[in-house]
Amino acid sequence: MRDKIYVCIYKKKLESSFRSKKKQSKAKQANHALARHKKRQRRKVAKKRKASSKGKKRKRSSAVVSRATKQRNSSEKKKKQTNSERSRSTRGKKEKEEGNDQS
């Protein structure tokens, strides 16, 4: 009778330890997967950095590209405006001079 009880207790202990080991292995797997993912991300970033340092075109996000184009366009507009203002101012001077010559 006593032997049977001991066997039952021993079995239960074995089962519980097996369960905990299983849980531990699952946790290990999850951690390993996460570590692999992080490693992959780091490699990706390093690759981009390397490409930029080599002078190759690096993938830029659309927001950065659009901002750059906006700045470029605005600077071109400013240049055009200044050119047109210059021509207006010189045109006005020429007309005044011609008016003075006529009178």
C-alpha positions in Angstrom: 0.0 0.0 0.0 2.7 2.4 1.0 4.7 1.5 -2.1 1.7 2.4 -4.3 1.4 5.8 -2.7 5.1 6.5 -3.1 4.8 5.5 -6.8 1.8 7.8 -7.3 3.6 10.7 -5.6 6.8 10.0 -7.6 4.8 9.9 -10.9 3.1 13.3 -10.1 6.4 14.9 -9.4 7.8 13.5 -12.6 4.9 14.9 -14.6 5.1 18.3 -13.0 8.8 18.5 -13.6 8.3 17.4 -17.2 5.6 20.2 -17.6 7.9 22.8 -16.2 10.8 21.6 -18.4 8.4 21.9 -21.4 7.5 25.4 -20.5 11.2 26.3 -20.1 12.0 24.9 -23.5 9.1 26.9 -25.0 10.4 30.1 -23.3 13.9 29.3 -24.6 12.5 28.9 -28.2 10.6 32.2 -27.9 13.7 34.0 -26.6 15.8 32.6 -29.4 13.4 33.6 -32.0 13.3 37.1 -30.6 17.1 37.3 -30.6 17.2 36.1 -34.2 14.7 38.8 -35.2 16.7 41.5 -33.4 19.9 40.3 -35.0 18.2 40.5 -38.4 17.0 44.0 -37.8 20.5 45.1 -36.7 22.0 43.6 -39.9 19.4 45.4 -42.0 20.3 48.8 -40.4 24.0 48.2 -40.7 23.5 47.3 -44.4 21.7 50.6 -45.0 24.4 52.5 -43.1 27.1 50.8 -45.1 25.4 51.6 -48.4 25.1 55.3 -47.5 28.7 55.5 -46.5 29.8 53.9 -49.8 27.9 56.7 -51.6 25.1 54.4 -52.9 21.6 55.6 -52.9 19.9 54.6 -49.7 16.2 53.9 -49.5 14.7 57.1 -48.0 11.2 57.2 -46.6 8.6 59.0 -48.7 8.2 61.7 -46.1 11.9 62.7 -46.3 11.8 62.7 -50.1 8.7 64.8 -50.3 10.2 67.3 -47.8 13.3 67.6 -49.8 11.4 68.2 -53.1 9.2 70.8 -51.4 12.3 72.7 -50.2 13.8 72.4 -53.7 10.6 73.7 -55.3 10.3 76.6 -52.9 13.9 77.7 -53.4 13.4 77.6 -57.2 10.2 79.7 -56.8 12.1 82.2 -54.8 14.8 82.4 -57.5 12.2 82.9 -60.2 10.6 85.7 -58.2 13.8 87.5 -57.6 14.6 87.3 -61.3 11.2 88.7 -62.3 11.5 91.5 -59.8 14.9 92.4 -61.1 13.5 92.6 -64.7 10.6 94.7 -63.5 12.8 97.2 -61.7 15.1 97.6 -64.7 12.2 97.9 -67.0 10.7 100.7 -64.9 14.0 102.6 -64.9 14.3 102.2 -68.7 10.8 103.6 -69.2 11.6 106.6 -67.0 14.7 107.3 -68.9 12.9 107.1 -72.2 10.2 109.4 -70.9 12.9 111.9 -69.8 14.4 111.8 -73.3 11.1 112.5 -75.0 10.2 115.5 -72.9 
